[in-house]
Amino acid sequence: MLWCECVNSQVIYITDNRYEADYQVCVTNNRYEADWIVYLTNKKYEAQGGIMFATTDRYSADYKIYFTTNRYQADRKIYYTTNKYEAKLKK
């Protein structure tokens, strides 16, 4: 899977191994520089279009992400929102 924007569901697995990750992401406090505006939910059925559900089962996830503090190493920058209606994925 190359782009998570093509996936209807946004079930993610957070990995400690950057080499197995589909995306390396870095968290930003600036919503305007973010590629993804993310809302984390605890309801799997809500997961879609920026609303993400984190699973502990790597095999049931749509994609795996690795968090890095190096913004230049990151494939995407994410901003966490508390409003699920603001969640969206930008290219």
RAMOHU-V341004 format. One record per residue. N is the residue number from 1. RES is the residue in three letters. OMEGA is omega as a letter, one per 20 degrees, with the letter a starting at -180 (NA if undefined). NEAR is the number of other C-alpha atoms within 12 Angstrom. D_FIRST is the distance of its C-alpha to the first C-alpha in Angstrom with 1 decimal. Layout:
[[N:RES:OMEGA:NEAR:D_FIRST] [N:RES:OMEGA:NEAR:D_FIRST]]
//
This chain:
[[1:MET:a:13:0.0] [2:LEU:a:13:3.8] [3:TRP:a:18:6.0] [4:CYS:r:31:7.2] [5:GLU:r:21:10.0] [6:CYS:a:17:8.5] [7:VAL:r:21:8.7] [8:ASN:a:19:12.3] [9:SER:r:24:12.8] [10:GLN:r:38:12.5] [11:VAL:a:35:13.2] [12:ILE:r:35:12.8] [13:TYR:a:27:14.1] [14:ILE:a:29:16.1] [15:THR:r:26:16.4] [16:ASP:a:16:19.3] [17:ASN:a:17:17.6] [18:ARG:a:19:15.9] [19:TYR:r:13:14.7] [20:GLU:a:16:12.5] [21:ALA:r:26:11.1] [22:ASP:r:27:7.7] [23:TYR:r:32:10.3] [24:GLN:a:29:14.1] [25:VAL:r:30:16.1] [26:CYS:a:28:19.8] [27:VAL:r:28:22.0] [28:THR:r:25:24.4] [29:ASN:a:16:27.5] [30:ASN:a:16:27.4] [31:ARG:a:21:25.6] [32:TYR:r:14:26.0] [33:GLU:a:18:24.1] [34:ALA:r:28:21.1] [35:ASP:r:27:17.7] [36:TRP:r:36:17.1] [37:ILE:a:34:20.1] [38:VAL:r:37:19.3] [39:TYR:r:30:21.4] [40:LEU:r:32:21.1] [41:THR:r:26:22.4] [42:ASN:r:17:23.7] [43:LYS:a:17:23.2] [44:LYS:a:20:20.0] [45:TYR:r:15:20.7] [46:GLU:a:22:20.8] [47:ALA:r:28:17.2] [48:GLN:r:29:15.8] [49:GLY:r:27:15.7] [50:GLY:r:37:16.5] [51:ILE:a:37:18.3] [52:MET:r:40:16.6] [53:PHE:a:30:17.7] [54:ALA:r:30:17.6] [55:THR:r:25:17.8] [56:THR:r:14:19.4] [57:ASP:a:16:17.5] [58:ARG:a:21:14.5] [59:TYR:r:14:13.7] [60:SER:a:17:13.9] [61:ALA:r:27:11.6] [62:ASP:r:32:8.5] [63:TYR:a:33:7.7] [64:LYS:r:35:10.3] [65:ILE:r:34:12.4] [66:TYR:r:29:15.4] [67:PHE:r:28:18.4] [68:THR:r:25:20.4] [69:THR:r:17:23.8] [70:ASN:a:16:23.3] [71:ARG:r:18:22.3] [72:TYR:r:13:21.9] [73:GLN:a:16:19.5] [74:ALA:r:24:17.2] [75:ASP:a:28:14.2] [76:ARG:r:32:15.2] [77:LYS:a:34:18.6] [78:ILE:r:38:19.0] [79:TYR:r:30:22.2] [80:TYR:r:29:23.2] [81:THR:r:25:25.2] [82:THR:r:15:27.6] [83:ASN:a:16:27.5] [84:LYS:r:21:24.6] [85:TYR:r:17:25.4] [86:GLU:a:20:24.7] [87:ALA:r:29:21.1] [88:LYS:r:29:18.7] [89:LEU:r:29:15.7] [90:LYS:r:23:16.8] [91:LYS:NA:16:15.1]]
//
